[in-house]
């Protein structure tokens, strides 16, 4: 299995994962008629308008407004138990077929779809976009496995894979289609230009402070009800929330500490939804004493997950006993055995490992600055103290923090990440080929590697599920990480603004004024 992203580029992608939950992922403005402008805040200017070279959360938001993929992963309902139902929706593709051996996908494209400059969308644009994405280190995890992409006519594209890949259709949801002629003409300037088939087109770039958009009148799913949009760069959470309360933003992602205040005001519509984002503790499995599974298991038992939810997440999360949330991730399972909070069991394991009186973590607990995770480190510090493990806290600038974790320059730290909603993508935190990458625990188990490699090309669903269940139980037994909690997204909307679908799949196109 290939390492899919270089160290620095992957670090940038991981930084965007940090801000996905609490950052005001999309935000907007005021009450009014259906054509009222929607304004939202993001944590900085868009760094690239090129959909194949994105590195931050605001870049992802921009891409979703202007560009589209062949297929889209949409959450369409929520079950009584809190789990969700997702489906692959056809967007630029009208339908697709898969060969019996699982290696050839044939996509029938929508006819009459227009790019924002009026050019018709055709198969050559798909071939061009997939070939171009294959050159980007940001896209390699999504393009991996493709042998060839061929246009058999203007509206048919055939993608051939090296081996069957059950999650390939999910990979494809992250490859957005560009117009070949426009992109080639723009050359290197494409980083500051945008022209897709999406529901909105860019009208003004105000020097990194603001981006303005209009609804695309020829959008094939119908013109958006929100006719104009504004994306504002507001790096600070508190400033973003104040702007929302002042009526300057239409909607905002509310950090856990502020949910009670916003809810108690009674002024706004609150949308809450569970997420696949996991907050967790990383132990460097290569460094003593964390190279001893008994020490890692002890810390799992020592962790008071309920306290982490109440104190570190202000109650706006739910306890996690696995890194892979079965309610959100396809083909995932709960482990057979869970690490319930048990300080005495933790002390017994430490004694077996040769630490009857505990130990001191000289390198301290690392935590990134500025993204609201310091309280997680403080609760972890108390959990460890209860079993005789002493540690101070080291708050590190986020880019330096990520680089340290990728390179293994740490012993223990706290982290948050969101991965795509299929088990195969969790190889990135468990497979040894991703050490120096998203496998920041530097965890290695040959059986886990083997199972991921085989499952990724296994077409038989029952066989594949059996492999994933074995993986979950092995990594749980090995205590590679300490899962803490799964995040909850809370969105506040100004009076009169609403959303047609659950907030799991929040798209600006789905907003409407009542």
N, C-alpha and C positions, 0 to 999 in steps of 0.2 A: 504494500500500500504506500502510495507516494505521500510525501509531505506536501501539503497543498498550498501553503502560504509561507513566504519568507518571514524571518523573525520580525523585522520592523513593520512590514505591511500587516502581518497578523496582529501585532501589537495594536496597530491603529484600528483594526477591525474589532479587537476586543474592547478597546476604549469605547467604541460605539455601543457595544453590548451593555456596558455599565450604565449608560444613560437611558436605556430603552424603557425602563419602568417608571421612573419618577420625573422625567424631564419635560413633560408637556410635549409629548411626541407629535401632536398636532394640536393647535389651539385656535381660537377664533373670536369674533367681536359682536357684542350687543344684541338688542332685540330689533325687530323690524320686519319688513316685507320679505317675500321670498327671494328677491334679487339683492338683498343686503349683502354687502361685502363680508366675507369671513376672514378674520385675521387670527393668526396664531404665532406663538413664540417658539423659537428653537435656540439651542445652546451655542450659537455661533454661526458665522456665515457658511454657506455651502462651499465646500472646498473644491468640489469637482461636479460639473454638470454632465460629465461623461458617465453613462449608466454602467459601464464596464470597469470603471476605475473609481469606486466609491470607498470612503474610509470613515465616514462619520454618520451619525444618526440623521442629521439634517440632509445629508446627501441622499440617503435612502428615501426620505420623505419627498424630496424634490423629484427623484426618479419616478415615484409612484404617481405623481401628478401628470408628468409629461410623457412618460413612456409606458409601454405595456409588454408583457411576455405572451408567449403562445397560450399558456395555461396559467391559472391563478389558484392559489390555495386559500379558500374562503371558509371561515367559520360561519355556519348558517343557523345553528340553534344551540341551545344549552339544555342538558338533561336535568331532571330533578336532583340527581346526586352531585351536580356541579360539573360533570364532565361535558365535553363539547362534541359537536358533530361537525366535521370538516369535509369538504368535498373539493375535488379538482374541477374548477369551472373553466370552460373553454373561453378564451378571450380572442386573441388574433387567429387562433385555430378554431375552426368550426366543429371539427371532430378529429379523432385519431384512431388508429388501429394498431395492434401489436401482433407480430408474427407468433406462430406457435412455439418457436424456440426462445421467445422473449428477448430477441436481440435487434429486431427491426421495427421502428416506429414510423408509421406513415401518417403525416399530418395534412389534413385538408384545410386550406386557409379560407378565411372569410373573404368574400368578394366585395368590392366597392369600398373597402376601408381606406380612408385618406390620412396621409400625414398632414401636419399643420400647414405645410406649404402647398397643399393641394395635390401632391403626387400620390399616385395609387400605391398602396401596400401590395407587394408581390413576393414570390418565393425567393427571388434573388436577395431581397433584404434580409430574409431569415438566414440564408446560407452565409451571407456576409457577416451578420451579427454573431452567429455561433463561431465562425472562424476567427473573428476578431476577439471574442470573449476568451477563446483558447489561448490568446497571447497575454492575457492579463492575470497576474498573480492573485488578484482579488476574486477572480471567477473560477479558478482551477478546480475547486471542490465541487462546483456545479457542472462543469463541462467534462469532468473526469469520466473516462470510459468510452467516449465517442471515438469511433474509427473514421466515420465519414458522414458528411451532410451533403445531400444532393437535391437539387430542384429538378423534378421530372417534368414539370410544366409550370406555368405562372402561378398556380394555386395549389401545388402539391410539393411537399418536402419529405424526403425519406432520410431518417437518421439511423445509422447502423452502429451498434455497440459491440465492443470487443467480447463481452460476456453478458448474460442476463443481469440486469440491475433493477430489482423490485422498486427501489426508491428513485429511479431515474426521473419519473414524471414530476416528483417533488423538486429534484435538482433543477429541472427546466423552468420552474416557476420563478427562479432568480435570474434568468437570462432575458434581458429586455431588448426589444428589437429596434434597431436604428435604420434610418434610410441610407442606403449605400451611397447614392450620388451626393447627397448633402454632406455626409460625414467625410467622404473623400475630398470634397471641395474645401471643407472647413480645415482639414489637416490638424495641426497641433492646436488650433484655436477652438476645437470642439470642446475643450475643457470649460470654455466660457460661453458656449452656444448650446442651444437645445431645440430639437425639432423631432417630435415623436408622433404617435397616434393616440396619446392619452386624452383624458377628458378636459385638460387645461393646457394652455400654452403661455409661455413667458412673454410678458409685455415690457417689463422694466427691471433692470438690475441696478439698485441704488447703492453701489460701492460697498457691498457686504453688509449694509444696514437693513436692507429690505428687498424682497423680491415680490413683484406683482404679476398676477396671472389673470387671464380671462377664460371663461368657459369656451370650449371649442364647439362652434355651432354644428359642425358636421360629424361630431362624434357618433360612432355607429350604434352605441347603446342609448343614444338620446342625449341632448344637451343637458348639462348639469343644472340643477335648480339654483345653485350658488353661482352667480354670473361673474363675480370678481373675487379674487383671493389676494391676501397679503401675508407673506411669511417674514416675520420680524426676527432679527438676531438679538436675543436677550440672554446673555450667558449665565446670569444669576437666577436661581430658582425663586428667591424671595422677590426679586424685582418682577419676575414673570407673573407671580401670583398677585402682586400689588396691581400690576397692569390689568389683570383680569378683573379684579374687584373694582377697579376704576372704570370698567366698561370698555377698555381699550382692546381686549382680546375676547373672542367669541367663545372659546373653550380652552381648557388647560388641563394638563395632567397634574394632579394634586399630590404632593409628597405626603407620606403617611402621617407625619407630625401635624399637618395642616388640615387633614380630612375632617376632624371633629369640628373645627372652627367653621369651615366652609359649609358642612352639613347643617350645623346648628343655626346658621344664619337664615335658613329657610328660603333663600333667594334663588337658588340655582337647581337645575336638574343634575343629579349625581348618577353617573353610570359606573358600576363596579363590575369587574370581571377578573377571574383568576387568570394567571399567565403561566407560561412555561419557564419563566425566569427563575433560576435557582440561586439562592444565597447560600454559600457554603464555606467551609474551612479547608484550606489546602495544606497538607503536610508534605514536605519533601521526602519522598519514600527512599531516596538515595542517601540521606544524611541521618546519622545516629542522633537521637535514639529512635527516629521515626522510620528507620529501616526495619524495625522490629514490629511485626504485625500486632503483637500483644500491646504495644504502646499505642498504636493507632486505634485498636479496638477499645482500649481504656479511655481514650479521649472521646470516642463516640459514645461510650456509656456515660461519661462525665457530663456530656452536653445536655443542658436543660433547654430543650427546644421550645417549650412553652414560654420560658423567660425571654428567649430571643424574639419570639413573636410579640410579646407584650411590651418589652422594653426597647428592643432594637428596631422593631417595625411598627410600634404604636398600635399593635393589634391588627394592622392591615396586611396580613399575610397568614399562611397556614403552615403548620409544622410539616417538615419534610424528613422522611426516613429513608429516602432513596434519592439518588441524583437524577433519576429518570421518572418523571411524573406520569403514571399510567393514565391519568385523567386528561392529559394533554398530548402525550406522545404516542403515536401509532406503534403497535406491536410491542409495547412496554408492559412490564409486570411489577408488582410489589415483590420485594424479597421474601423468602420463606421465613427468615428470622429478622426481627427489627431490634435496633439498639435503643431500647427504652432507657430513660434516665435512671441510672443506678450507680451512685458514687461508690458504694461499697464494692460492687463488682469491678469497677474501674481500678480501685486500690489493689484488689487481689491480682488483677492482670499486671499492674505495674510491679508488684512484688515478684511475680513470676518472671518478669523481664529483668529483674535485678535492681529495681528501684523501690524498695520498701518504704523509703522516706520521701519519695518523689524526686524531682530534679528541677534544675533551673534552665530555662531556655535563654541562653546567652545572647542569641541574635535578635530576640524580641519578636513580638507579634507584629507583622507588617500589615498596614492598612492604607488604602489609597486616600488621598486628601480630596475634599471638596465634593464628594458624591454621597454623603450621608451614611457612611459605613463605619464611622468611628465607634458608634454605640455597639455595633456587633462585636468589635474587638474588645470593648469593655466588658460585655457579658461573657465572652469567651475567657477573658482573664479571670473572672470570678469563678467560672466553671472549673478552670484548671487549678485555681487556688484551693478549691474544695477537695482536691485529691492530692495536694502537696506539690503541684507543679507551679513554679513561680515564673512569671514572665511580665516584662514591661511592654509598652506599646510604642511602635515606631510609625508615625504618620508620614507617608512618603508621597511626593508629587506623583500624579497618576501615571504619566508617561514613564518616569523612572521606575515606578512600582511595577508596571507591566513588563518592562524590559528585564527587571530583576527576576520576576517569576518565570519568564520564558527561558532565561539563562540558568535558572536554578540557584540564584544568589539569595537564598532565603531558607529558613527552616519551617516556618508556619506563618500563614497569613489568611485573610478573609477576602472573598471574591464573590462576584455575581456574573452570571452568564446566561444567555438565551441561545439555544441551538434549534435548528429546524425540527419540525414535529414528526420525526421518524427515528426509530432506534438506530438505524444505520449511521446517522450523523453523530451519534454519541461515541463512535469509535474515536472521535477527535479528542476526547478527554480520557479514554481508557486504553487505546491501542499504543503500543510502544513506538510505532513509527511517528507518532505526534509528540514525542519528547522534544523539547526545544520549541514547542509550538503550543497548542491548546492543552496538551497533556502536561499541565504545569506541576502536577504531583510527581511527575517522572515515574509513574506507575508502569510496571512491566510484568505481565503474566503471559507466557507463551500460549496457554490454552485460550485465553481471552482473545489474543491476536488471531489465533487460528479460527475461532468461532466467528469473529467479525468478518474475516476474509471469506469464509465459506458462505455465511449468511447473506453477504452482500450480493452474491450471484446465484442464490438458491431460489428457484421459482416456486417450488412447493411450499405453500403457506404454512402447513402444519410443521414441516421440518424446520422452516425458518423460525417459527415461533418457539420451538423447542430449544433452538440455539440461543435465542435472545433471553429466554428464561434462565438458561444455564449461565449466561454472561452475568445477568443481574445478580444471581446468587453468589457467583465467584467474587465479583467486585465488592459485594456487600461483606462477604466473609473476610476478604483481604483488607477491608476498611481503608480503601485508597483515599477517600475523602471523608469529610464530616458534613453531610447535608444539614442545613439549618431550617430554611423555610422557602416556600414558593410565594412569590410576590403576588399582590393584588394591584391591578391598575384601577385607579379612581380618576374619573374625568368629571369636571364641572362644566356645565353648559349654561350659557346665558339664557334667560327666559325667552321662549319662542323658538329656540334651536333644538332640533332633535335628530335622531339617527335611525335609518331604516333597518339596519342590521345590528346584531350584538357588537359591543365595543371590541371584542376579540379581533375582528377584522376591520377595524376602523379605516374607512376610506373617505376622504373629503367629498368624493362624488356622492356618497350616501347621505350627506347632511341635507336637511331641508328646514325651512322656516314654517312654523305652524300658523 
